[in-house]
């Protein structure tokens, strides 16, 4: 079911308030069952950006139509798989009553989250050093010193990464009505789930790319 433009605007405003660590931000989300399903409409905004981030971070992944489709579908699938896994966690931990509110907040705040993650993913390759032999690394170090990011930029990226972590912890602690340490633990669990999901997807992409060879994007 598709939310109205007013509902989308209100939800995104709530997400923005959460970014500011506003303790009253949850009041802007529709925490009903209807609001739960409508929150998945947020994928229209963040799936394209997340697909771009996936290719930026996976530098060795060829940009082919098959891979673009595979990465996009992986992001869509994770959008629905994670709530199922997280529902089990909520049942075990006694957080079931706030499960819908948490997923609603997560779905809408992903739009803001990926908007911040995108610049990090674009800047991050600047910090990565080629894994070639020692002579090539030394040559790159001397020849491209002027092209290296400044210390200020490095600190900015680090601060943004820390902010995103704190942002996630705050979302879980407010939506589930749990302590900050418990929220941090949930973030760790989410990272583990995402890592396992990403590993499985990488294996599938490798197999399908080897079988099909990929179709060049136009």
Secondary structure, DSSP 8 states (H G I E B T S, - for coil): ----HHHHHHHHHHHHHHHTT-TTGGGGS--SHHHHHHGGGGHHHHHHHHHHHHHHH-TTS--BHHHHHHHHHHHHHHHHHHHHHHHHHHHHHT-GGGHHHHHHHHHHHHHHHHHHHHHHHHHHGGG----S-HHHHHHHHHHSGGGS--HHHHHHHHHHHHHHHHHHHHHHHHHHT--HHHHHHHHHHHHHHHHHHHHHHHHHHHHHHHHH---B--
